[in-house]
Amino acid sequence: MEWKKEYETPPASELLHLLLKDRRPTGHFNKVWPNIYIGDAHTAKNKAALLSLGVSHVVNTADGPSHVETGASFYSDTNIQYHGTEATDSKDFDLSPFFHEVANFIHEGLSHQSGKVFVHCARGISRSATLVLAYLMIWEKLTLVEAIEAIRKHRNILPNAGFLQQLCHLDARLASERRGS
């Protein structure tokens, strides 16, 4: 099967326009894909809220002492599986080494019966959104534009310029692999 032969990754400026159009208020968390939520640190620290949503897996993309310090021990009194990535929301931070690792963790979480995954950073806009976009591209075979449009139906997101560029590289590489080039 030929994969979207005409598709080319748009420039970051076009993606930024897509990310900024029709913005509306975003809450502490939103369901952005079946059984995937993106949210903020406030929600991540509210175990009762996570359990009421049925969350089985948490990805903290702002892990570490100077960020959102939850960690596996924070959730030890629940059945929530935890994955932490110590990332800085900076255009110079290379988040791409975590794309497949986190996408695989999300996929694993969703493969469990009634698995639901909560992905967060401090505000639920840049780091967490970037890694959910990568998941949608890697496992759900969406283009970057399709992934952005899918999430934007439910939540305002705005990956920083560096993360957006890294997603563009991932998108171009995946498109090339799917075309068999």
C-alpha positions in Angstrom: 0.0 0.0 0.0 1.4 3.4 -1.0 1.5 5.9 1.8 0.4 9.5 1.1 2.9 10.0 -1.7 2.2 13.7 -2.0 2.5 14.4 1.7 5.4 16.6 2.7 6.1 17.9 6.2 5.0 21.6 6.2 7.4 24.2 7.5 7.3 25.0 11.2 5.7 28.4 10.4 2.6 26.7 8.9 2.4 24.4 11.8 2.6 27.3 14.2 -0.3 28.9 12.4 -2.3 25.7 12.7 -1.5 25.5 16.4 -2.5 29.1 17.1 -5.8 29.3 15.1 -9.2 29.1 16.9 -7.7 28.9 20.4 -10.1 28.6 23.3 -9.7 28.1 27.0 -8.1 24.7 28.0 -8.7 23.1 31.4 -6.3 21.3 33.7 -6.7 18.2 31.5 -8.4 17.0 28.4 -9.1 13.7 26.7 -7.3 14.1 23.4 -7.5 10.6 21.9 -9.3 7.5 23.0 -7.9 6.7 26.5 -5.2 9.4 26.3 -5.3 12.5 28.4 -3.0 15.5 28.4 -2.8 17.7 31.5 -0.9 19.7 33.9 1.0 19.2 37.2 -2.0 20.1 39.2 -3.9 17.1 37.9 -0.9 14.9 38.1 -0.7 15.5 41.8 -4.4 14.7 42.3 -4.4 11.0 42.6 -8.2 10.9 43.3 -8.9 12.7 40.1 -6.6 10.4 38.1 -8.3 7.3 39.7 -11.8 8.7 39.0 -10.7 9.0 35.3 -9.5 5.4 35.4 -5.9 6.3 34.6 -3.7 3.3 34.7 -0.4 4.9 33.4 1.2 8.3 34.0 3.9 9.9 31.9 5.6 12.8 33.6 7.5 14.7 30.9 8.8 17.2 33.5 10.2 14.7 35.9 12.9 15.6 38.4 13.6 17.8 41.4 13.5 21.1 39.6 10.3 20.3 37.7 7.2 18.2 38.7 8.4 15.8 41.3 5.9 13.0 41.5 7.7 9.8 40.6 6.8 6.1 40.9 6.8 6.4 44.7 4.1 9.1 44.6 1.7 6.7 43.0 2.8 3.6 45.0 -0.5 3.5 46.9 -2.3 3.1 43.6 -2.0 0.7 40.6 -0.8 3.5 38.4 2.3 2.6 36.3 4.7 5.5 36.1 7.2 6.7 33.5 9.3 9.8 34.0 11.2 11.9 31.5 13.4 14.7 32.8 12.9 17.3 30.1 13.2 21.1 30.1 10.7 23.2 28.1 13.5 24.9 26.1 13.9 25.2 22.3 17.4 23.9 22.8 16.4 20.7 24.7 16.5 17.6 22.5 13.3 15.7 23.3 13.6 13.4 20.3 15.6 10.7 22.0 12.4 10.1 24.1 9.9 9.9 21.2 10.0 6.2 20.8 10.5 5.3 24.5 7.5 7.3 25.6 5.4 6.3 22.6 6.1 2.7 23.5 5.1 3.3 27.1 1.8 4.9 26.0 1.2 2.0 23.6 1.9 -0.5 26.3 -0.5 1.3 28.7 -3.3 1.4 26.1 -2.8 -2.3 25.3 -4.0 -3.2 28.9 -7.6 -3.9 29.3 -9.2 -0.6 30.3 -5.8 1.1 30.1 -5.8 4.9 30.2 -2.8 7.1 29.9 -2.3 10.6 31.5 0.6 12.5 29.9 1.6 15.7 31.7 4.2 18.4 32.1 3.9 21.6 34.1 1.1 23.2 32.1 0.2 20.4 29.6 1.0 22.5 26.5 4.5 21.8 25.2 6.5 18.8 26.5 3.5 16.5 27.1 1.8 17.6 23.8 5.0 16.9 21.9 5.3 13.4 23.2 1.7 12.6 22.5 2.0 14.0 19.0 5.1 11.7 18.6 3.0 8.7 19.8 0.2 9.5 17.3 2.7 9.7 14.5 4.7 6.5 15.5 1.9 4.1 16.6 -1.3 5.6 15.0 0.5 6.4 11.7 -0.8 10.0 11.6 1.1 12.7 9.9 2.2 15.6 12.1 -0.6 17.8 10.7 -3.2 15.1 11.3 -1.9 14.6 14.9 -2.0 18.3 15.6 -5.5 18.5 14.2 -6.6 15.5 16.3 -5.3 17.0 19.6 -6.4 20.5 18.8 -10.0 19.4 18.6 -9.8 18.8 22.4 -6.9 20.9 23.8 -4.8 24.0 23.0 -1.2 22.9 22.7 1.9 24.8 21.7 5.1 22.8 21.5 8.1 25.2 21.6 10.0 26.0 18.4 12.7 23.4 19.1 10.2 20.6 19.8 8.2 21.6 16.7 11.3 21.3 14.6 12.1 17.9 16.1 8.6 16.7 15.3 9.0 17.9 11.7 12.2 15.7 11.5 10.3 12.7 12.9 7.4 13.4 10.5 9.7 13.5 7.4 11.5 10.4 8.5 8.3 8.4 9.1 6.8 9.6 5.8 10.0 8.5 4.0 9.9 5.1 5.8 6.3 4.6 4.9 6.9 5.4 1.3 9.7 2.9 1.3 12.4 5.4 0.4 
